[in-house]
Every structure is written in C-alpha cells, then in structure tokens.
Amino acid sequence: MSSVSLTNKHGRVQQRIQAAGFFGIPELKNPRYLLCFKDGRKAHFKAALASADLQAIPLYSHHATRQSLFAKGWQSVTELDRLRAGARLSQPQDKETHHA
C-alpha cells in the first residue's frame, strides 16, 4: 500500500472515531453504521426543506441496528443545524466574473 492510501484510510478511520465520540455512539466507528447515521441526518434536512412532519421518522431499513442509527441521525439534527443549513442554501453562490 502506498503512503497516500494509508493516509486516506487513516483519515477515514479518524473521522469515524471522532463522530462516534462527538455523538456518543460507539457503533459509528463501523463505516456501514456511520453511513446509516449520516443518511438519517440528510433525510431530516430534506424533510425540513420539504416542510414535512419531522416527528415521523421514515423507515430506512428492516435491520434493527441500521434503523436505530438512522433514527439517531435523524434525531441528532437540531433547530440550529436546520438554521445553519438554510443559511448556507440561501447564500448567493460566488461566481467568477470575467471582464473583456
């Protein structure tokens, strides 16, 4: 393995460990479970944008652990997170202007 591959792998492992510690969920060290958690957060943001019911957590998986982690991801989104995401979406995109 090259040093770049090891560095990238090490970075992904560190990201999972950091997420597990930040949210207090040790299962997030597993990349599959981290994806379930992140999918829950993304789904919550999409539902908020669509003005959907944020109390009703949608079915993600019939696998109990994956559904649980999706639900934890969904529930981890706070009002402040939603406000920040809305502010990012409403900011005008900076485009380079070319002058002739």
Short mmCIF file of the C-alpha atoms (twelve columns), coordinates in Angstrom:
data_MODEL
# 
_entry.id   MODEL 
# 
loop_
_atom_site.group_PDB 
_atom_site.id 
_atom_site.type_symbol 
_atom_site.label_atom_id 
_atom_site.label_alt_id 
_atom_site.label_comp_id 
_atom_site.label_asym_id 
_atom_site.label_seq_id 
_atom_site.Cartn_x 
_atom_site.Cartn_y 
_atom_site.Cartn_z 
_atom_site.pdbx_PDB_model_num 
ATOM 1   C CA . MET A 1   0.000   0.000  0.000   1 
ATOM 2   C CA . SER A 2   1.226   3.451  -0.784  1 
ATOM 3   C CA . SER A 3   1.594   6.093  1.877   1 
ATOM 4   C CA . VAL A 4   -1.215  8.136  0.266   1 
ATOM 5   C CA . SER A 5   -3.622  5.177  0.592   1 
ATOM 6   C CA . LEU A 6   -2.641  4.675  4.208   1 
ATOM 7   C CA . THR A 7   -3.060  8.380  4.920   1 
ATOM 8   C CA . ASN A 8   -6.551  8.423  3.369   1 
ATOM 9   C CA . LYS A 9   -7.562  5.269  5.223   1 
ATOM 10  C CA . HIS A 10  -6.195  6.669  8.475   1 
ATOM 11  C CA . GLY A 11  -8.165  9.881  7.887   1 
ATOM 12  C CA . ARG A 12  -11.419 7.990  7.346   1 
ATOM 13  C CA . VAL A 13  -10.825 5.944  10.489  1 
ATOM 14  C CA . GLN A 14  -10.146 9.118  12.467  1 
ATOM 15  C CA . GLN A 15  -13.344 10.672 11.096  1 
ATOM 16  C CA . ARG A 16  -15.402 7.685  12.283  1 
ATOM 17  C CA . ILE A 17  -13.773 7.696  15.711  1 
ATOM 18  C CA . GLN A 18  -14.395 11.434 16.018  1 
ATOM 19  C CA . ALA A 19  -18.069 11.061 15.011  1 
ATOM 20  C CA . ALA A 20  -18.515 8.209  17.487  1 
ATOM 21  C CA . GLY A 21  -17.096 10.349 20.283  1 
ATOM 22  C CA . PHE A 22  -18.956 13.515 19.335  1 
ATOM 23  C CA . PHE A 23  -22.368 11.846 19.212  1 
ATOM 24  C CA . GLY A 24  -21.610 9.313  21.944  1 
ATOM 25  C CA . ILE A 25  -22.457 6.373  19.689  1 
ATOM 26  C CA . PRO A 26  -19.669 3.769  19.571  1 
ATOM 27  C CA . GLU A 27  -21.281 1.958  16.611  1 
ATOM 28  C CA . LEU A 28  -20.346 4.897  14.388  1 
ATOM 29  C CA . LYS A 29  -16.809 3.508  14.238  1 
ATOM 30  C CA . ASN A 30  -18.249 0.985  11.769  1 
ATOM 31  C CA . PRO A 31  -18.373 2.645  8.305   1 
ATOM 32  C CA . ARG A 32  -21.690 0.979  7.386   1 
ATOM 33  C CA . TYR A 33  -23.341 2.207  10.552  1 
ATOM 34  C CA . LEU A 34  -21.844 5.680  10.158  1 
ATOM 35  C CA . LEU A 35  -23.463 5.813  6.718   1 
ATOM 36  C CA . CYS A 36  -26.871 4.944  8.248   1 
ATOM 37  C CA . PHE A 37  -26.427 7.764  10.773  1 
ATOM 38  C CA . LYS A 38  -25.410 10.259 8.079   1 
ATOM 39  C CA . ASP A 39  -28.329 9.148  5.894   1 
ATOM 40  C CA . GLY A 40  -30.661 9.924  8.807   1 
ATOM 41  C CA . ARG A 41  -29.259 13.423 9.107   1 
ATOM 42  C CA . LYS A 42  -29.516 14.022 5.345   1 
ATOM 43  C CA . ALA A 43  -33.095 12.728 5.273   1 
ATOM 44  C CA . HIS A 44  -34.020 15.057 8.140   1 
ATOM 45  C CA . PHE A 45  -32.630 18.076 6.273   1 
ATOM 46  C CA . LYS A 46  -34.507 17.089 3.098   1 
ATOM 47  C CA . ALA A 47  -37.724 16.617 5.059   1 
ATOM 48  C CA . ALA A 48  -37.258 20.009 6.721   1 
ATOM 49  C CA . LEU A 49  -36.807 21.671 3.326   1 
ATOM 50  C CA . ALA A 50  -39.994 19.984 2.109   1 
ATOM 51  C CA . SER A 51  -41.851 21.144 5.250   1 
ATOM 52  C CA . ALA A 52  -42.642 17.509 6.086   1 
ATOM 53  C CA . ASP A 53  -43.503 16.143 9.525   1 
ATOM 54  C CA . LEU A 54  -40.172 15.976 11.371  1 
ATOM 55  C CA . GLN A 55  -41.596 13.869 14.202  1 
ATOM 56  C CA . ALA A 56  -42.314 10.890 11.929  1 
ATOM 57  C CA . ILE A 57  -39.042 9.081  11.270  1 
ATOM 58  C CA . PRO A 58  -39.274 7.203  7.959   1 
ATOM 59  C CA . LEU A 59  -38.418 3.536  7.549   1 
ATOM 60  C CA . TYR A 60  -34.832 3.192  6.394   1 
ATOM 61  C CA . SER A 61  -34.162 -0.484 6.981   1 
ATOM 62  C CA . HIS A 62  -35.750 -3.596 8.443   1 
ATOM 63  C CA . HIS A 63  -32.366 -4.256 10.076  1 
ATOM 64  C CA . ALA A 64  -32.908 -3.073 13.656  1 
ATOM 65  C CA . THR A 65  -29.430 -1.623 14.216  1 
ATOM 66  C CA . ARG A 66  -29.401 0.269  10.931  1 
ATOM 67  C CA . GLN A 67  -32.885 1.669  11.530  1 
ATOM 68  C CA . SER A 68  -31.870 2.668  15.052  1 
ATOM 69  C CA . LEU A 69  -28.776 4.509  13.810  1 
ATOM 70  C CA . PHE A 70  -30.797 6.192  11.047  1 
ATOM 71  C CA . ALA A 71  -33.273 7.347  13.717  1 
ATOM 72  C CA . LYS A 72  -30.436 8.600  15.927  1 
ATOM 73  C CA . GLY A 73  -29.038 10.526 12.954  1 
ATOM 74  C CA . TRP A 74  -32.496 11.956 12.236  1 
ATOM 75  C CA . GLN A 75  -32.935 12.983 15.859  1 
ATOM 76  C CA . SER A 76  -29.433 14.458 16.122  1 
ATOM 77  C CA . VAL A 77  -30.398 17.377 13.863  1 
ATOM 78  C CA . THR A 78  -31.195 20.420 15.963  1 
ATOM 79  C CA . GLU A 79  -33.026 23.618 15.144  1 
ATOM 80  C CA . LEU A 80  -29.636 25.350 14.976  1 
ATOM 81  C CA . ASP A 81  -28.438 22.758 12.432  1 
ATOM 82  C CA . ARG A 82  -31.533 23.445 10.312  1 
ATOM 83  C CA . LEU A 83  -30.978 27.219 10.544  1 
ATOM 84  C CA . ARG A 84  -27.337 26.862 9.522   1 
ATOM 85  C CA . ALA A 85  -28.248 24.634 6.579   1 
ATOM 86  C CA . GLY A 86  -30.919 27.106 5.488   1 
ATOM 87  C CA . ALA A 87  -28.441 29.970 5.691   1 
ATOM 88  C CA . ARG A 88  -25.930 28.052 3.573   1 
ATOM 89  C CA . LEU A 89  -28.580 27.361 0.952   1 
ATOM 90  C CA . SER A 90  -29.753 30.968 0.827   1 
ATOM 91  C CA . GLN A 91  -26.273 32.441 0.365   1 
ATOM 92  C CA . PRO A 92  -25.635 33.559 -3.201  1 
ATOM 93  C CA . GLN A 93  -23.092 31.456 -4.996  1 
ATOM 94  C CA . ASP A 94  -19.929 33.392 -5.781  1 
ATOM 95  C CA . LYS A 95  -19.141 33.117 -9.449  1 
ATOM 96  C CA . GLU A 96  -16.090 34.444 -11.130 1 
ATOM 97  C CA . THR A 97  -16.808 37.402 -13.302 1 
ATOM 98  C CA . HIS A 98  -14.792 37.682 -16.456 1 
ATOM 99  C CA . HIS A 99  -14.253 41.069 -17.915 1 
ATOM 100 C CA . ALA A 100 -13.490 41.532 -21.572 1 
# 
